[in-house]
Amino acid sequence: MIILAATPIGNLGDASVRLREALEEATVVASEDTRVTQRLLAGLGIANRPRLIALHEHNERQKAAELVELARDTDLLVLSDAGMPTVSDPGFPLVQAAVAAGVDVTAIPGPSAVITALAVAGLPTDRFSFEGFLPRKGGDRSRRLAELAGDRRTLVFFEGPSRLAASLTALAEAFGADRQAAVCRELTKLYEEVRRGGLGELAEWAAAGVRGEICIVVAGAEEQAPDATTALDRVLELAASGTRLKDAASLVAAETGLGKRDLYEAALAARSS
Protein backbone atom coordinates (compact mmCIF):
# COMPACT_ATOMS: atom_id res chain seq x y z
CA MET A 1 0.00 0.00 0.00
CA ILE A 2 1.08 3.57 -0.69
CA ILE A 3 0.38 6.03 2.13
CA LEU A 4 0.49 9.73 1.26
CA ALA A 5 1.13 11.66 4.46
CA ALA A 6 0.75 15.40 4.97
CA THR A 7 3.58 16.96 6.96
CA PRO A 8 3.62 20.32 8.80
CA ILE A 9 3.95 23.38 6.56
CA GLY A 10 5.91 25.20 9.25
CA ASN A 11 4.89 24.51 12.83
CA LEU A 12 5.88 21.01 13.98
CA GLY A 13 3.02 21.15 16.47
CA ASP A 14 0.67 20.56 13.54
CA ALA A 15 1.97 17.01 13.03
CA SER A 16 -0.99 14.70 13.52
CA VAL A 17 -1.08 11.68 15.81
CA ARG A 18 -1.51 9.50 12.73
CA LEU A 19 1.57 10.99 11.07
CA ARG A 20 3.64 10.36 14.19
CA GLU A 21 2.41 6.76 14.38
CA ALA A 22 3.13 6.22 10.68
CA LEU A 23 6.67 7.54 11.07
CA GLU A 24 7.27 5.32 14.11
CA GLU A 25 6.07 2.22 12.24
CA ALA A 26 7.40 2.87 8.72
CA THR A 27 10.04 0.59 7.27
CA VAL A 28 10.37 2.48 3.97
CA VAL A 29 9.77 6.17 3.30
CA ALA A 30 9.87 7.86 -0.11
CA SER A 31 10.46 11.56 0.45
CA GLU A 32 11.06 14.69 -1.58
CA ASP A 33 14.28 15.46 0.32
CA THR A 34 15.66 12.81 2.66
CA ARG A 35 17.53 15.47 4.65
CA VAL A 36 14.26 17.26 5.41
CA THR A 37 12.73 13.94 6.46
CA GLN A 38 15.64 13.26 8.81
CA ARG A 39 15.11 16.68 10.40
CA LEU A 40 11.39 15.95 10.72
CA LEU A 41 12.08 12.64 12.48
CA ALA A 42 14.48 14.36 14.87
CA GLY A 43 12.16 17.32 15.45
CA LEU A 44 9.24 15.05 16.33
CA GLY A 45 11.38 12.84 18.53
CA ILE A 46 10.78 9.77 16.36
CA ALA A 47 13.20 6.98 17.32
CA ASN A 48 12.49 4.88 14.24
CA ARG A 49 14.96 5.15 11.38
CA PRO A 50 13.25 3.79 8.25
CA ARG A 51 14.92 3.26 4.90
CA LEU A 52 14.72 6.58 3.02
CA ILE A 53 14.31 6.77 -0.75
CA ALA A 54 14.53 10.11 -2.55
CA LEU A 55 11.44 10.83 -4.69
CA HIS A 56 11.62 14.25 -6.33
CA GLU A 57 10.67 16.00 -9.56
CA HIS A 58 13.80 14.83 -11.35
CA ASN A 59 13.41 11.09 -10.72
CA GLU A 60 9.78 10.38 -9.82
CA ARG A 61 8.73 9.10 -13.24
CA GLN A 62 11.72 6.76 -13.41
CA LYS A 63 11.18 5.59 -9.81
CA ALA A 64 7.41 5.09 -10.00
CA ALA A 65 7.35 1.52 -11.32
CA GLU A 66 10.00 0.35 -8.85
CA LEU A 67 8.18 1.90 -5.89
CA VAL A 68 4.82 0.51 -6.96
CA GLU A 69 6.28 -3.00 -6.98
CA LEU A 70 7.79 -2.36 -3.55
CA ALA A 71 4.39 -1.20 -2.27
CA ARG A 72 2.77 -4.51 -3.27
CA ASP A 73 4.46 -6.19 -0.30
CA THR A 74 5.41 -3.30 2.00
CA ASP A 75 3.58 -0.20 3.15
CA LEU A 76 5.34 2.73 1.50
CA LEU A 77 5.04 6.05 3.32
CA VAL A 78 5.33 9.02 0.91
CA LEU A 79 6.26 12.50 2.16
CA SER A 80 6.88 15.88 0.58
CA ASP A 81 8.92 18.58 2.30
CA ALA A 82 5.74 20.25 3.55
CA GLY A 83 2.02 19.62 3.12
CA MET A 84 0.42 16.86 1.08
CA PRO A 85 2.43 14.95 -1.56
CA THR A 86 1.14 15.32 -5.17
CA VAL A 87 -0.15 18.89 -4.60
CA SER A 88 2.50 20.96 -6.44
CA ASP A 89 4.91 18.42 -4.98
CA PRO A 90 6.23 15.02 -6.09
CA GLY A 91 3.94 12.00 -5.91
CA PHE A 92 1.38 12.23 -8.70
CA PRO A 93 3.20 9.93 -11.20
CA LEU A 94 3.59 7.39 -8.38
CA VAL A 95 -0.12 7.50 -7.54
CA GLN A 96 -1.02 7.27 -11.21
CA ALA A 97 1.20 4.22 -11.65
CA ALA A 98 -0.17 2.60 -8.49
CA VAL A 99 -3.78 3.04 -9.59
CA ALA A 100 -2.97 1.53 -12.99
CA ALA A 101 -1.24 -1.42 -11.31
CA GLY A 102 -4.04 -2.03 -8.82
CA VAL A 103 -1.96 -1.08 -5.76
CA ASP A 104 -3.93 0.56 -2.96
CA VAL A 105 -3.37 4.25 -2.22
CA THR A 106 -4.52 6.00 0.94
CA ALA A 107 -3.71 9.26 2.71
CA ILE A 108 -3.06 10.69 6.14
CA PRO A 109 -4.56 14.20 5.85
CA GLY A 110 -3.05 17.19 7.55
CA PRO A 111 -1.73 20.71 7.04
CA SER A 112 -2.36 22.40 3.69
CA ALA A 113 -0.90 25.75 2.66
CA VAL A 114 -3.67 26.13 0.06
CA ILE A 115 -6.56 25.70 2.48
CA THR A 116 -4.85 27.67 5.26
CA ALA A 117 -4.22 30.64 2.95
CA LEU A 118 -7.77 30.49 1.61
CA ALA A 119 -9.16 30.45 5.14
CA VAL A 120 -7.26 33.51 6.39
CA ALA A 121 -7.30 35.64 3.22
CA GLY A 122 -10.72 37.15 3.88
CA LEU A 123 -11.93 36.38 0.34
CA PRO A 124 -14.84 34.14 -0.73
CA THR A 125 -14.25 30.47 0.04
CA ASP A 126 -17.38 28.88 -1.44
CA ARG A 127 -15.76 28.36 -4.86
CA PHE A 128 -12.03 28.41 -5.47
CA SER A 129 -9.37 27.13 -7.86
CA PHE A 130 -5.82 26.15 -6.94
CA GLU A 131 -3.49 27.20 -9.79
CA GLY A 132 -0.11 26.18 -8.38
CA PHE A 133 2.90 28.17 -9.60
CA LEU A 134 2.53 30.59 -12.49
CA PRO A 135 4.74 29.94 -15.54
CA ARG A 136 8.20 31.45 -15.31
CA LYS A 137 8.29 32.82 -18.85
CA GLY A 138 6.50 36.15 -19.33
CA GLY A 139 4.58 35.10 -22.45
CA ASP A 140 3.36 31.84 -20.93
CA ARG A 141 2.40 33.64 -17.73
CA SER A 142 0.45 36.31 -19.64
CA ARG A 143 -1.48 33.65 -21.56
CA ARG A 144 -2.35 31.77 -18.38
CA LEU A 145 -3.56 34.94 -16.66
CA ALA A 146 -5.61 35.96 -19.70
CA GLU A 147 -7.42 32.61 -19.41
CA LEU A 148 -8.11 33.23 -15.70
CA ALA A 149 -9.03 36.93 -15.84
CA GLY A 150 -12.76 36.28 -16.10
CA ASP A 151 -12.87 33.36 -13.64
CA ARG A 152 -15.31 34.17 -10.86
CA ARG A 153 -13.79 31.71 -8.39
CA THR A 154 -11.23 32.76 -5.79
CA LEU A 155 -7.78 31.81 -7.13
CA VAL A 156 -4.89 30.47 -5.06
CA PHE A 157 -1.30 30.48 -6.32
CA PHE A 158 2.05 29.37 -4.90
CA GLU A 159 4.98 31.72 -5.44
CA GLY A 160 8.61 32.07 -4.45
CA PRO A 161 9.91 35.25 -2.79
CA SER A 162 12.20 36.20 -5.69
CA ARG A 163 9.30 36.13 -8.16
CA LEU A 164 6.55 37.59 -5.97
CA ALA A 165 6.76 41.22 -7.13
CA ALA A 166 6.85 40.24 -10.82
CA SER A 167 3.90 37.88 -10.41
CA LEU A 168 1.81 40.44 -8.54
CA THR A 169 2.59 43.03 -11.23
CA ALA A 170 1.51 40.57 -13.94
CA LEU A 171 -1.66 39.76 -11.99
CA ALA A 172 -2.45 43.47 -11.63
CA GLU A 173 -1.97 44.01 -15.38
CA ALA A 174 -4.17 41.05 -16.28
CA PHE A 175 -6.89 41.39 -13.62
CA GLY A 176 -6.76 45.11 -12.78
CA ALA A 177 -4.81 46.89 -10.07
CA ASP A 178 -7.88 47.12 -7.81
CA ARG A 179 -8.70 43.38 -7.79
CA GLN A 180 -8.55 42.36 -4.14
CA ALA A 181 -5.96 39.83 -3.04
CA ALA A 182 -3.94 38.60 -0.09
CA VAL A 183 -0.31 37.57 0.16
CA CYS A 184 0.02 34.89 2.86
CA ARG A 185 3.60 34.46 4.01
CA GLU A 186 5.24 31.97 6.37
CA LEU A 187 1.92 30.39 7.36
CA THR A 188 1.94 28.69 10.81
CA LYS A 189 5.50 29.95 11.43
CA LEU A 190 6.83 32.54 13.87
CA TYR A 191 6.77 35.39 11.34
CA GLU A 192 3.42 34.56 9.73
CA GLU A 193 2.01 37.55 7.83
CA VAL A 194 -1.11 38.12 5.75
CA ARG A 195 -1.01 41.28 3.63
CA ARG A 196 -4.33 42.28 2.03
CA GLY A 197 -5.16 44.90 -0.59
CA GLY A 198 -5.47 45.57 -4.31
CA LEU A 199 -3.07 43.75 -6.61
CA GLY A 200 -1.38 47.02 -7.62
CA GLU A 201 -0.85 48.01 -4.00
CA LEU A 202 0.52 44.57 -3.13
CA ALA A 203 2.91 44.66 -6.11
CA GLU A 204 4.35 47.97 -4.86
CA TRP A 205 4.77 46.53 -1.36
CA ALA A 206 6.49 43.38 -2.66
CA ALA A 207 8.95 45.39 -4.78
CA ALA A 208 11.00 46.09 -1.64
CA GLY A 209 11.58 42.36 -1.20
CA VAL A 210 9.67 39.66 0.69
CA ARG A 211 10.98 36.48 2.28
CA GLY A 212 9.51 33.10 3.08
CA GLU A 213 7.05 30.58 1.69
CA ILE A 214 4.21 32.39 -0.05
CA CYS A 215 0.64 31.86 -1.21
CA ILE A 216 -1.25 34.47 -3.22
CA VAL A 217 -5.04 34.46 -2.93
CA VAL A 218 -6.93 36.55 -5.50
CA ALA A 219 -10.61 37.43 -5.58
CA GLY A 220 -12.58 36.13 -8.54
CA ALA A 221 -13.85 38.38 -11.30
CA GLU A 222 -17.08 40.24 -10.61
CA GLU A 223 -20.16 39.15 -12.52
CA GLN A 224 -20.67 41.32 -15.58
CA ALA A 225 -24.12 42.67 -16.35
CA PRO A 226 -25.46 41.16 -19.59
CA ASP A 227 -25.16 43.36 -22.66
CA ALA A 228 -28.68 43.96 -24.02
CA THR A 229 -27.42 44.93 -27.49
CA THR A 230 -25.33 41.78 -27.83
CA ALA A 231 -28.23 39.68 -26.55
CA LEU A 232 -30.61 41.21 -29.11
CA ASP A 233 -28.11 40.50 -31.88
CA ARG A 234 -27.99 36.90 -30.71
CA VAL A 235 -31.80 36.60 -30.82
CA LEU A 236 -31.89 37.96 -34.36
CA GLU A 237 -29.03 35.66 -35.38
CA LEU A 238 -30.89 32.61 -34.08
CA ALA A 239 -34.11 33.73 -35.77
CA ALA A 240 -32.28 34.24 -39.07
CA SER A 241 -30.98 30.66 -38.86
CA GLY A 242 -34.53 29.28 -38.61
CA THR A 243 -35.36 29.38 -34.89
CA ARG A 244 -38.81 30.77 -34.05
CA LEU A 245 -38.44 34.28 -32.68
CA LYS A 246 -40.14 33.41 -29.38
CA ASP A 247 -37.90 30.38 -28.96
CA ALA A 248 -34.82 32.45 -29.78
CA ALA A 249 -35.82 35.02 -27.16
CA SER A 250 -36.33 32.26 -24.59
CA LEU A 251 -32.93 30.70 -25.30
CA VAL A 252 -31.06 33.99 -25.02
CA ALA A 253 -33.02 34.97 -21.91
CA ALA A 254 -31.91 31.74 -20.26
CA GLU A 255 -28.28 32.39 -21.26
CA THR A 256 -28.15 36.01 -20.11
CA GLY A 257 -30.76 36.42 -17.41
CA LEU A 258 -32.47 39.18 -19.40
CA GLY A 259 -36.26 39.24 -19.69
CA LYS A 260 -37.68 36.96 -22.38
CA ARG A 261 -40.54 39.34 -23.17
CA ASP A 262 -38.22 42.33 -23.41
CA LEU A 263 -35.95 40.49 -25.83
CA TYR A 264 -38.89 39.33 -27.93
CA GLU A 265 -40.41 42.80 -28.20
CA ALA A 266 -37.00 44.36 -28.96
CA ALA A 267 -36.47 41.78 -31.71
CA LEU A 268 -39.92 42.52 -33.21
CA ALA A 269 -39.14 46.24 -33.21
CA ALA A 270 -35.74 45.63 -34.80
CA ARG A 271 -37.30 43.51 -37.54
CA SER A 272 -39.92 46.15 -38.38
CA SER A 273 -37.49 49.08 -38.43
N, C-alpha and C positions, 0 to 999 in steps of 0.2 A: 504494500500500500504506500502511496505517496501522501505525505501530510504537509500541507502548506501552512506555515505558522507565522502569524503577524508578530513582529517584534516592536519594542518601543520606538517611537519616532524622536525621542529625546530623553524623556524622564524615565529612568529605569523602574520607578515605582508603578509604571503602567503595565509592567509585565504581568500577564495573567497567571493564575494558579495552573491552568492547563499548560501554558507554555513552559513554566518551570518544571512541571512533571514530565513533559515531553523531552526536555533537555536532560533531565536526570536519567531517563530511561533509554534515550536514543543510542543506537550502536553506530549509525551512519548518518551524517548530516551533510547535505549539499548546500553550500552557502555562497552568496555573492562575493564575499571577501572573507577568507578564513581567519584573517587577523582580527577583523571586527567581531566575528563569532567567538574567538578566544577571549576577547575583552568582555563580551556579553556574558560568557560563562563565568569569568572571574568576577564581574560586577554583580552578578546575581548570586554569587556564592555557590555555584553548581560544582560539585566534586567530580561528576562524571566527565570523562574525556573521550568523547566518541571519535570515530574516524571522520575526518573532515575532507570533503571533496569540493574543489572550487567549481562553481557554476555561475558564469558571468556572460555578458553579452557577446564576448568574443569566442566562447567555446560551447554555448548551450545547445546549439543545433547539432554539433558533432557529438556531444555527450548524451543527448537525450535517449537514444536507443540503448546505450549501455546502462544508464540509470534506470530505465524502465525495466530492463531485465533483472537488475538488482532488486527492484521493488517488488518483483513477483514473489520473492522469498523472504525479504527483510523490509520492515517499515523504514521508509526513507523520509527523514525530516528535511524540509526545504525551507531555507531562510533567505531573506534579502537583508541588506544592511539596516533597513528601517521600514516598518510598515509591512504590508502584505505582498509576498512574492507575486509576480505576474502583472502587477499594476504599475506600469512604467518602470518595472524592475525585471530581472531575469525570472524565468519560470514558465512562461506561456508555451514555448516549444515542447518543454517536458510534459506539461499537462496534455497538450494536443497529442503527443505521441502515446502517452499513457491511455488516453481515452480510445485511441485507435487500436491499441493492443489489448484492451479489455482489462487494464490494471486499475484498481480502485484509486480514486483521488478524494481526499477529504481536506478540511481546513480547520485550523484553530484560529478563530477570529480575534481581532484585537485592535490596537491603535491604527488610525488611518489619517494621514495628513489631509487628504481630500475632504473627508467628512468633517474633520475638526475645523478646517478653514471655512468650509461652508457654514458650519454652525455659528461661528463667531463673527462672520463678516457683516452681519446685519442686512443681508440681501435675501430676496425670496428663495426659499428652500423647497418649495413644492415641486418644481421641475428644474433639473439642472443637467449639465453635460460636462463630463470630465474630458479635457482635451489634451492632457499630458503636456509635453514640451512643445513650444512652437518651433517650426523649422529654423535652422540657423541662417540659411541664405535669405537675403532680403526679398528676392522675387518670390520664392516659395512661401515665405512668411506672409507677404502681401496677398497672395492668392488664397491662402488658408483663411486669413482674416476677412477677405471679401466674401468668402462663402459663409462665414459666421456672423457677419454684420447685422443681418436681419433676424437672427435666431432669438426667439423670445425667452428661451431658458437662461437661467443663471449659468455662467461659464466658469469653470475652474481650470487653471493652468499651473503647471510646475515651472519654475524658472531658477536659474543660477544667479548669484549676486552680480557677476560681471556682465550679464546680459540684461539685467532687470530694466535699466533706464531705456535701453534701445527697444525692448519689447513693449514697455509702457508707452513710449512715443509712437510706435507702430500701431498699437491698440487705439491710442487717441486719434491718430490720423484715419484709421479705418472705421471706428465706431463713433467718433466725436469726442472732443475734449471734455464735455460735460457728463459723459456716461459715467455713472457711479460705479466705484470699484473699491476693493480693499486689498492691501498687500499684507499678507500674514507671514510673519517672520519668526523663525526659531520657536515654533509651536511646542508647548509643554516644557520648554527649557527656561533657564534662569532669566534670559533676556528676551522673553517672548514679547512681541510687539504686533499690534494690528493697526495699520494706518489706513484711514478711510478718506474718500474724497473723489473728485472727478479724475478721469484718466490723465488729463493735461496737468492738473495740480500734482498728481502722484509722480508723473514723469519728471517734473521739475525737482521734486523732493529727492527722487532716486538718483538724479544726476550727480549729487555730491558723493555718492557711494553708499552702498548698503551691504551688510554682511549677513551670512547665515543661510539656512535652508528656507526657501521661499515658495509660497503659493500665492497666486493672483486670482481673486474672485471678482468677476465682472457681471454687472446687472445685464439682463437680457434686453433686447430691443423693445421699445414701446410699441403697442399695437397701433398701426396706422389706420386712420379713418378711410373707409372705402371711397374711391374716386367715382363720383356719379357719372361724369362724362365718359370715363373708360368703361364703366358698367353698361351705359346706354349703347356704346359702340359694340360691346360684346353681344347685347341683345339683338341688335340689328344684324350683326354678323351671323348669329345663329339662325335668325329668321331668313336671311338671304340664302342660307345653305339648305333650307327646306323645313326647319323646325317651326311649328305653329308659334305665332307671336306670344300667345299667353304662356305656352310651355317654355319658350325662351326666357321670358320675364321671370318665371318661377325658378328656372335653373340658376339664372344669374343672381336672383334674390337670395337663394340658398348659399351661393358661393360668397356673396359680399355682405349679407346682412341688411341690405337695403330693402325698402318696401316693394313687394311684388306689384302692387297696384300702381305705385308711382312710376316704376320702370315701364310698365305696360302703357300707361297714358303718355309718358315721355316718348316712347317708341312710336305710338300712333301719331303724335304731333310731329315727330321728326319725319315720318313717312309722308305726311300730308303737306309738309312745307316745301 
